[in-house]
Each structure stands twice: as structure tokens, then as C-alpha cells.
Amino acid sequence: MNNTLLQTASTVGKIILYLLYLLIALIVVGISYILLTGGADLLSFITFTDSGIKFYSDGSERNATAEAYPQGLLLFYAIKGCLIILCQILIIREGLRVVDSIKSLATFRLDNINSFRKIGNLFVLLFVLNIPQLSYQYNSW
């Protein structure tokens, strides 16, 4: 049985999977570069103000209440983002295994039930990873 819909789903899934691999690599390399080369200077264009986060191209535009972006907050969100992307990668890989197993009735696996359980557990983990939020409190006198 040659189903073009399953082939298309498999191809799109693989493309998304490779894009997620690329995204996680870029995040890890970018954060490593920022942290190893003195992150405070590289992140000086990001500031917190009363109205939220602002990005400045020139330091002269900042006002007195703006403060520099804390490095620990950046690291927290980078690690959280990498873990979320890793969960998405594992979900897509498990989904691709299911799609590959149902391309033909002869290759249909009984392990698909376990695959769906793994996917469900990964979605619960993804939900739990999205719960913690950190914010930066600064003094605005």
C-alpha cells in the first residue's frame, strides 16, 4: 500500500525534526558564546523599563530606570528552551516511528500503543516545563 499522505507526513516530520536540531544547536552555540565571551557587554542592548523589555541600538537612548539584562535569567530561559525543543524532538521522532510502522499493514507494530504512551508522557513533561517563569524585578525610584 503506497499512501502519499503518509509519505508526505513522514517527509514533513523529518524536515521539522532537522530544523529543531538546527535550532537547538544555534541556541546552545549562541548562549555558550555569550557566556564565554563576557555576556554583560554583549547583552547591553537589552534593558528592562516600566513598560517592559526594550531593545536599544545605542546606549544613549536609555533612561535612568533601565537596567541591564541579568545573565542568570538568560541562562534559565536558554536551558528551558533547549529542554522544550528536546521534548518536541522526542515527540516527533516517536510520531515518525508510528507513521513508518503504519505505512503497510504488514509492518504495523503492536508497539504503537507504547509509542503513544511515550508521546503522552512527553506532552506532560512539556506542560511541566512550561510552568516555571522567572521575571526580573528592579528598583525604579
Secondary structure as GFF3:
##gff-version 3
##sequence-region A 1 141
A	DSSP	alpha_helix	4	36	.	.	.	ID=ss1
A	DSSP	alpha_helix	39	42	.	.	.	ID=ss2
A	DSSP	beta_strand	46	49	.	.	.	ID=ss3
A	DSSP	beta_strand	52	55	.	.	.	ID=ss4
A	DSSP	three_ten_helix	59	61	.	.	.	ID=ss5
A	DSSP	beta_strand	67	68	.	.	.	ID=ss6
A	DSSP	alpha_helix	71	101	.	.	.	ID=ss7
A	DSSP	three_ten_helix	105	107	.	.	.	ID=ss8
A	DSSP	alpha_helix	112	129	.	.	.	ID=ss9
###
